């Protein structure tokens, strides 16, 4: 798909519900007692894989537009007697590893060839200490996973220097259904901490009790389980970032609807970076407006450990800014939908921008990007970030445009709205 440049940008767009909140709400509602009504749910490739998995594990889920009615299992997980396929949904893989451990018998979780390259070992090791027996590919902690489930006993566990917050969120979500309280201690470096806060937020909304007894220690009370409720999924800050970027690169104005400017989603912090680089940001009750202009020049460095999904967005912005931009603390991007550090660097080089990999990030030297055929690596965030670059320079062609279905199926339709203003 070739992206045509925009010569005057003054537009309003709307983003769907948050993928992260949607997946947390679906899993928790499926564990809950009674019926939940989830509104503004993201309907995408990832959530479809998760929905089908939760259905075969015993939840009753009906849909009406972007609303879902979920009748939970009360923690009684059904054994489907067959493999549960999750595509390339890494979040679902990690969340369901704990969920099926609450059941009885043998459960198998598997997915695409890329999912089989995404690690789960830190979570399996912790689950083993609280009574869960598992087997993985060559016993190295990669799918396919076989869980010999007999419930979770409870107790005290430690996660140390983990490369994904999803391991922690997975155990937190399942912990109310353990036979005893679970205390989770975090030691060393923990990446993507805002995602843990999002998990705790949804858990508490559905009735769980989590006690923070000390720094980086969470006590989840057994027996205080989830109850069905009405829950509205807030808009996706990750999806909004591409339209913020459009305003920046095109020196125009874009208002993004269905966004909470005070969200605890880590990706909303990208707005602060944009402001530091010279953009104007206006925050409304349920919207955010970005007004682009000349970017501040010079060298800059950004620790993106709390918002790793924003690295492709920031890297594309950096390609158009005079100066060197260093992005750090995102080594865990190598285990995403693609090796996202290598992918971003490869495609920046392809459009004529100097970029180099670092062990924990990348360096981008701003220049004069040009159009090119962009390889997406079946990674939605690569496709969307470089599509926005095509609004500012001619000749940008995106291969595999359908990979955006993973998180934002309506992306191309919203992009068209940028040409109307």
C-alpha angles and dihedrals in degrees: 000000000000117000116218118216120251114229098187121024122195109136149138123220137172129223128208128244120296115277091211094050092042093056094045092048093048094051094045093046088050090056094044131100112249133359129326128192112208117194132195090021117174112245107203142128092275095049092046090057090049093047093053091047093051091049094054088047091059110272118128109222126180124181134211111177107302092341122094130195109208124189105196132222097231085234094301101128116202118225106227093196091228141072118289109223117209105176108214095326103134093176092055091048092055097040094048093047088072094035095057089046086069090062133073128257133009121335125183123202120190142149147164125337090264092051088055087062094053114095128235099165099112089056094045090050092053093045089053090061090058098047107278119133116204141169128203141182106303085342089279097121101259129118141304088073125190116198118194094205129202102147128276119282100205131222137125122325137175132214112197126192094336119183095214130046087205090081089059094043090050094057093041091055094050097039099091088065096054117111091244137020116288122219114198119197123191117207130183120353121000119186128206094019094170087068090059089052089051090052092050090047093055093042091054091046089059094048107268121140119224121180119200099207095173141349111312094357123116126188114198114196117229116230096026091106135176123279125201117260145154109275130180117208110220121228122279114262090191092059091045091057093074092059091045085054091050091058090049098049095041096043088234142115127268125176114199116204128206094040128127106215090199094051121143087223103122093222093068086074088075086082090065090053091050091051091050088054093054107272125131119235126192117192122204132178096272102003144056127210124200123195115194130210140145109335123232111259131223138060119321136174128203130191103215097178092120095047109031094156088066093063096093090048093049092043091056090048089051090053089066097043124088108242140040120297119198119197116196145178097038104108087131089070087084090074097050127099085303134359084281097190092055092042094053093046092048093051095044088054088049091058092049101264123130109238131157134192122242126192091256102023143330145277122230124194108201118232140134109312120204134195123277144155103279119214109214100194086218086289117137094204093055090051096049097043095051092042087063090051086059090064089066102038130034126243100040110148122184119210119212096016090181094070088087087076087085093076112353115028091171095054097109092048092052090046090059089061089067089070095053098068 
